[in-house]
Amino acid sequence: MQFINPEQVLAPQGGYSNSVVSGDLIFVAGQVGVDAQMKFTGSAGMADQTRQTLANIEAILKAAHAGLEDVVSATVFVSDFAAYKEFDRVWTECFGAHRPARATVRAELVLPQLLVEIQVIARRPANAEHA
């Protein structure tokens, strides 16, 4: 098992890792729309938080020699379903034609300013380096 906590994303804020690699599977812990300094980028609205969250996930996957195209499943937590369409628009921009399985749940997040949290499971490509 390998634990991945790249410097480009917020360090874990408790007893967990940003990502665990087991075999060819990459389990990414719930990521939110803040940068490594715990600051919001842009307007801090749903679109900006979704972009930052997916950028964090992409950085973690890159450190594990994978990318968004390798995501097989995602669980998305949104605090306000009124902004769901905005979330889904950015998700579709970032994932393009790739359509991983996804569940979306309305939930109260750890901080009231947070609008979205995403956790994913990805499969490392066959040609990826292994640690």
Secondary structure by P-SEA (a helix, b strand, c coil): cbbbbbccccccccccccccccccbbbbcccccccccccccccccaaaaaaaaaaaaaaaaaaaccccccccbbbbbbccccaaaaaaaaaaaaaccccccccccccccccccccbbbbbccccccccccc
